[in-house]
Structures are given as structure tokens and as C-alpha cells.
Amino acid sequence: PEIRTALRTRMLDRVGELEQPLDPGRLEQEVAILAQKMDVDEELDRLDAHVSEARRTLELDEPVGRRLDFLMQEF
């Protein structure tokens, strides 16, 4: 929410400099797209899960090459 508000304010400032009419719906759409690109929480959670799985896999007493290969691709 804070990022989205800051992006919206920054975009409004920039659009105000253009001195052209602005469609509010379009602004909200662009803000949502930028906010989504900036949100890395989901990627960090996924990386954490892969690191945990790699550690668990390395502790196994069985062949783990294919599993590790897959995990390395995910990293």
C-alpha cells in the first residue's frame, strides 16, 4: 500500500508536468502494474522454499542428482 501510494503520487507529479488530460483509470492501471513489478515478496518466499528443499535434499542418503538439478534451475 505504501509503495502504491508513493508511485501514484510520483506519477501524478510527472503527468502534471505534461499539461495534458489524464484518464484516472489508466493511471490506476499503470500504478498497479508498477507496484506488481516492484513486489518481490513472493519471489523471496519461493527462493526460501527452494533453499530449504536443497538443504533437505543434500542430507538424504540416496542419489539426489536429478532433484538438485531441478532445484538449481529454480534458483
DSSP file (Angstrom, degrees, kcal/mol; ACC not computed):
  #  RESIDUE AA STRUCTURE BP1 BP2  ACC     N-H-->O    O-->H-N    N-H-->O    O-->H-N    TCO  KAPPA ALPHA  PHI   PSI    X-CA   Y-CA   Z-CA
    1    1 A P     >        0   0    0      0, 0.0     4,-2.2     0, 0.0     5,-0.2   0.000 360.0 360.0 360.0 -40.6    0.0    0.0    0.0
    2    2 A E  H  >  +     0   0    0      2,-0.2     4,-2.4     1,-0.2     5,-0.2   0.915 360.0  47.5 -67.3 -41.9    2.8    2.5    0.8
    3    3 A I  H  > S+     0   0    0      1,-0.2     4,-2.8     2,-0.2     5,-0.2   0.924 111.5  50.9 -63.6 -44.1    4.6    1.7   -2.4
    4    4 A R  H  > S+     0   0    0      1,-0.2     4,-2.5     2,-0.2    -1,-0.2   0.905 110.9  48.3 -61.8 -42.1    1.4    2.0   -4.4
    5    5 A T  H  X S+     0   0    0     -4,-2.2     4,-2.4     2,-0.2    -1,-0.2   0.917 112.6  48.2 -64.6 -43.6    0.7    5.4   -2.8
    6    6 A A  H  X S+     0   0    0     -4,-2.4     4,-2.5     2,-0.2    -2,-0.2   0.910 112.5  48.6 -64.3 -42.0    4.2    6.7   -3.5
    7    7 A L  H  X S+     0   0    0     -4,-2.8     4,-2.8     2,-0.2     5,-0.2   0.918 111.0  50.5 -62.9 -43.2    4.1    5.5   -7.1
    8    8 A R  H  X S+     0   0    0     -4,-2.5     4,-2.6    -5,-0.2    -2,-0.2   0.929 111.8  47.4 -61.2 -45.6    0.7    7.1   -7.7
    9    9 A T  H  X S+     0   0    0     -4,-2.4     4,-2.3     2,-0.2    -1,-0.2   0.923 113.2  48.3 -61.6 -45.2    1.9   10.4   -6.2
   10   10 A R  H  X S+     0   0    0     -4,-2.5     4,-2.1     1,-0.2    -2,-0.2   0.906 112.8  47.9 -63.2 -41.7    5.1   10.3   -8.3
   11   11 A M  H  X S+     0   0    0     -4,-2.8     4,-2.9     2,-0.2     5,-0.2   0.903 109.9  52.4 -66.9 -40.1    3.2    9.5  -11.5
   12   12 A L  H  X S+     0   0    0     -4,-2.6     4,-2.4    -5,-0.2    -2,-0.2   0.909 109.0  50.9 -61.4 -41.1    0.7   12.3  -10.8
   13   13 A D  H  X S+     0   0    0     -4,-2.3     4,-1.1     2,-0.2    -1,-0.2   0.929 113.2  44.8 -60.7 -45.5    3.5   14.8  -10.4
   14   14 A R  H  X S+     0   0    0     -4,-2.1     4,-0.6     1,-0.2     3,-0.4   0.907 113.5  48.8 -67.1 -41.7    5.1   13.7  -13.7
   15   15 A V  H >X>S+     0   0    0     -4,-2.9     3,-1.1     1,-0.2     4,-0.7   0.868 105.2  60.0 -66.8 -34.9    1.8   13.7  -15.6
   16   16 A G  H ><5S+     0   0    0     -4,-2.4     3,-0.6     1,-0.3    -1,-0.2   0.825  99.1  57.8 -60.7 -31.2    1.0   17.1  -14.2
   17   17 A E  H 3<5S+     0   0    0     -4,-1.1    -1,-0.3    -3,-0.4    -2,-0.2   0.742  98.1  61.1 -69.6 -23.4    4.2   18.4  -15.9
   18   18 A L  H <<5S-     0   0    0     -3,-1.1    -1,-0.2    -4,-0.6    -2,-0.2   0.722  93.0-145.1 -77.1 -21.5    2.8   17.2  -19.2
   19   19 A E  T <<5 +     0   0    0     -4,-0.7    -3,-0.1    -3,-0.6    -2,-0.1   0.864  56.4 122.6  57.1  40.0   -0.2   19.5  -19.0
   20   20 A Q  S   <S-     0   0    0     -5,-0.6    -1,-0.2     1,-0.0    -2,-0.1  -0.931  71.0 -91.8-126.2 153.3   -2.5   17.0  -20.8
   21   21 A P        -     0   0    0      0, 0.0     2,-0.4     0, 0.0    -1,-0.0  -0.281  41.5-149.1 -63.1 150.9   -5.7   15.4  -19.6
   22   22 A L        -     0   0    0     -6,-0.0     3,-0.1     4,-0.0    -6,-0.0  -0.978  12.3-134.2-128.8 133.2   -5.4   12.1  -17.7
   23   23 A D     >  -     0   0    0     -2,-0.4     4,-1.9     1,-0.2     3,-0.4  -0.770  16.0-151.1 -82.2 115.2   -7.7    9.2  -17.5
   24   24 A P  H  > S+     0   0    0      0, 0.0     4,-2.2     0, 0.0     5,-0.2   0.849  95.0  55.4 -58.0 -35.7   -7.8    8.3  -13.8
   25   25 A G  H  > S+     0   0    0      1,-0.2     4,-2.0     2,-0.2     5,-0.1   0.896 106.8  49.8 -63.6 -40.0   -8.5    4.6  -14.6
   26   26 A R  H  > S+     0   0    0     -3,-0.4     4,-2.4     2,-0.2    -1,-0.2   0.896 108.7  52.7 -65.9 -40.2   -5.4    4.4  -16.8
   27   27 A L  H  X S+     0   0    0     -4,-1.9     4,-2.6     1,-0.2    -2,-0.2   0.939 109.5  48.4 -60.3 -47.4   -3.3    6.0  -14.0
   28   28 A E  H  X S+     0   0    0     -4,-2.2     4,-2.3     1,-0.2    -1,-0.2   0.880 110.6  52.4 -61.3 -38.1   -4.5    3.3  -11.5
   29   29 A Q  H  X S+     0   0    0     -4,-2.0     4,-2.1     2,-0.2    -1,-0.2   0.928 111.1  45.9 -63.6 -45.6   -3.8    0.6  -14.1
   30   30 A E  H  X S+     0   0    0     -4,-2.4     4,-2.4     2,-0.2    -2,-0.2   0.891 111.7  51.8 -65.9 -39.8   -0.2    1.8  -14.6
   31   31 A V  H  X S+     0   0    0     -4,-2.6     4,-2.7     1,-0.2     5,-0.2   0.915 109.5  50.5 -62.1 -43.1    0.4    2.2  -10.8
   32   32 A A  H  X S+     0   0    0     -4,-2.3     4,-2.2     2,-0.2    -2,-0.2   0.900 110.2  49.8 -62.4 -41.3   -0.9   -1.4  -10.3
   33   33 A I  H  X S+     0   0    0     -4,-2.1     4,-1.8     2,-0.2    -2,-0.2   0.932 113.4  45.2 -63.8 -46.2    1.5   -2.7  -13.0
   34   34 A L  H  X S+     0   0    0     -4,-2.4     4,-1.6     1,-0.2    -2,-0.2   0.907 112.3  51.4 -65.2 -41.4    4.5   -0.9  -11.5
   35   35 A A  H  X S+     0   0    0     -4,-2.7     4,-1.1     1,-0.2    -1,-0.2   0.898 108.7  51.8 -62.7 -40.0    3.6   -2.0   -7.9
   36   36 A Q  H  < S+     0   0    0     -4,-2.2     3,-0.4     1,-0.2    -1,-0.2   0.893 108.7  50.4 -64.2 -39.6    3.4   -5.6   -9.0
   37   37 A K  H  < S+     0   0    0     -4,-1.8    -1,-0.2     1,-0.2    -2,-0.2   0.821 111.6  48.9 -67.3 -30.3    6.8   -5.4  -10.7
   38   38 A M  H  < S+     0   0    0     -4,-1.6     2,-0.9    -5,-0.1    -1,-0.2   0.648  87.6  95.8 -84.9 -15.3    8.3   -4.0   -7.5
   39   39 A D     <  +     0   0    0     -4,-1.1     4,-0.2    -3,-0.4     3,-0.2  -0.666  39.5 162.5 -82.6 108.6    6.8   -6.6   -5.2
   40   40 A V     >  +     0   0    0     -2,-0.9     4,-2.5     1,-0.1     5,-0.2   0.352  43.9 102.1-107.2   4.1    9.4   -9.2   -4.7
   41   41 A D  H  > S+     0   0    0      1,-0.2     4,-2.3     2,-0.2     5,-0.2   0.900  82.0  50.9 -56.4 -43.5    8.0  -10.9   -1.5
   42   42 A E  H  > S+     0   0    0      1,-0.2     4,-2.1     2,-0.2    -1,-0.2   0.905 110.9  48.4 -62.9 -41.5    6.6  -13.8   -3.5
   43   43 A E  H  > S+     0   0    0      2,-0.2     4,-2.5     1,-0.2    -1,-0.2   0.885 110.5  51.2 -66.6 -38.5    9.9  -14.4   -5.2
   44   44 A L  H  X S+     0   0    0     -4,-2.5     4,-2.3     2,-0.2    -2,-0.2   0.896 109.7  50.2 -66.1 -39.1   11.8  -14.3   -1.9
   45   45 A D  H  X S+     0   0    0     -4,-2.3     4,-2.1    -5,-0.2    -2,-0.2   0.915 111.4  48.7 -62.5 -43.2    9.3  -16.8   -0.3
   46   46 A R  H  X S+     0   0    0     -4,-2.1     4,-2.2     2,-0.2    -2,-0.2   0.917 110.8  49.9 -63.7 -44.0    9.9  -19.1   -3.3
   47   47 A L  H  X S+     0   0    0     -4,-2.5     4,-2.5     1,-0.2    -1,-0.2   0.910 109.3  52.2 -61.3 -42.5   13.6  -18.8   -3.0
   48   48 A D  H  X S+     0   0    0     -4,-2.3     4,-2.3     1,-0.2    -1,-0.2   0.904 109.2  49.8 -60.2 -42.4   13.5  -19.6    0.7
   49   49 A A  H  X S+     0   0    0     -4,-2.1     4,-2.2     1,-0.2    -1,-0.2   0.894 111.1  49.0 -64.2 -40.3   11.4  -22.7    0.0
   50   50 A H  H  X S+     0   0    0     -4,-2.2     4,-2.4     2,-0.2    -2,-0.2   0.885 110.1  50.7 -68.4 -38.5   13.9  -23.8   -2.6
   51   51 A V  H  X S+     0   0    0     -4,-2.5     4,-2.3     2,-0.2    -2,-0.2   0.928 111.3  48.7 -63.9 -44.1   16.9  -23.3   -0.3
   52   52 A S  H  X S+     0   0    0     -4,-2.3     4,-2.3     1,-0.2    -2,-0.2   0.913 112.1  48.7 -61.0 -43.1   15.2  -25.3    2.4
   53   53 A E  H  X S+     0   0    0     -4,-2.2     4,-2.6     2,-0.2    -1,-0.2   0.881 109.6  52.3 -65.9 -38.1   14.4  -28.1    0.0
   54   54 A A  H  X S+     0   0    0     -4,-2.4     4,-2.4     2,-0.2    -2,-0.2   0.918 110.4  48.0 -64.2 -43.0   18.0  -28.1   -1.3
   55   55 A R  H  X S+     0   0    0     -4,-2.3     4,-0.9     2,-0.2    -2,-0.2   0.926 113.2  47.7 -62.5 -44.4   19.3  -28.4    2.3
   56   56 A R  H >< S+     0   0    0     -4,-2.3     3,-0.6     1,-0.2     4,-0.4   0.915 112.0  50.4 -62.2 -43.1   16.9  -31.2    3.0
   57   57 A T  H >< S+     0   0    0     -4,-2.6     3,-1.5     1,-0.2    -1,-0.2   0.888 104.8  56.5 -63.5 -40.8   17.8  -33.0   -0.3
   58   58 A L  H 3< S+     0   0    0     -4,-2.4    -1,-0.2     1,-0.3    -2,-0.2   0.730 102.4  57.4 -65.6 -21.2   21.6  -32.8    0.5
   59   59 A E  T << S+     0   0    0     -4,-0.9    -1,-0.3    -3,-0.6    -2,-0.2   0.546  84.4 107.6 -85.7  -7.5   21.0  -34.6    3.8
   60   60 A L    <   -     0   0    0     -3,-1.5     2,-0.2    -4,-0.4     4,-0.1  -0.383  67.5-139.3 -72.6 149.2   19.4  -37.6    2.1
   61   61 A D  S    S+     0   0    0     -2,-0.1    -1,-0.1     2,-0.1    -3,-0.1  -0.313  77.9  73.5-101.1  48.1   21.3  -40.9    1.9
   62   62 A E  S    S-     0   0    0     -2,-0.2     2,-0.1     0, 0.0    -2,-0.1  -0.937  99.8 -65.8-148.8 166.6   20.2  -41.6   -1.7
   63   63 A P        +     0   0    0      0, 0.0     4,-0.1     0, 0.0    -2,-0.1  -0.380  49.4 169.2 -60.2 131.0   21.0  -40.3   -5.2
   64   64 A V     >  +     0   0    0     -2,-0.1     4,-2.8    -4,-0.1     5,-0.3   0.233  36.4 113.9-129.3  12.0   19.8  -36.7   -5.4
   65   65 A G  H  > S+     0   0    0      1,-0.2     4,-2.5     2,-0.2     5,-0.2   0.906  80.4  44.7 -56.1 -49.1   21.3  -35.5   -8.7
   66   66 A R  H  > S+     0   0    0      2,-0.2     4,-2.3     1,-0.2    -1,-0.2   0.915 114.3  49.5 -64.1 -42.2   18.1  -35.0  -10.6
   67   67 A R  H  > S+     0   0    0      1,-0.2     4,-2.4     2,-0.2    -2,-0.2   0.929 113.1  46.4 -63.6 -44.3   16.4  -33.3   -7.7
   68   68 A L  H  X S+     0   0    0     -4,-2.8     4,-2.6     2,-0.2    -1,-0.2   0.878 109.2  55.4 -65.6 -37.0   19.3  -31.0   -7.2
   69   69 A D  H  X S+     0   0    0     -4,-2.5     4,-1.7    -5,-0.3    -1,-0.2   0.931 109.3  47.3 -59.6 -45.2   19.4  -30.3  -10.9
   70   70 A F  H  X S+     0   0    0     -4,-2.3     4,-1.6     1,-0.2    -2,-0.2   0.932 112.0  49.7 -61.2 -46.2   15.8  -29.2  -10.8
   71   71 A L  H  X S+     0   0    0     -4,-2.4     4,-1.6     1,-0.2    -2,-0.2   0.883 107.0  54.7 -62.9 -38.2   16.4  -27.0   -7.8
   72   72 A M  H  < S+     0   0    0     -4,-2.6    -1,-0.2     1,-0.2    -2,-0.2   0.871 106.1  52.4 -64.1 -35.5   19.4  -25.3   -9.4
   73   73 A Q  H  < S+     0   0    0     -4,-1.7    -1,-0.2     1,-0.2    -2,-0.2   0.863 107.5  52.8 -65.9 -34.7   17.2  -24.4  -12.4
   74   74 A E  H  <        0   0    0     -4,-1.6    -2,-0.2     1,-0.3    -1,-0.2   0.812 360.0 360.0 -71.0 -29.9   14.7  -22.9  -10.0
   75   75 A F     <        0   0    0     -4,-1.6    -1,-0.3    -5,-0.1    -2,-0.2   0.518 360.0 360.0 -65.8 360.0   17.4  -20.7   -8.3
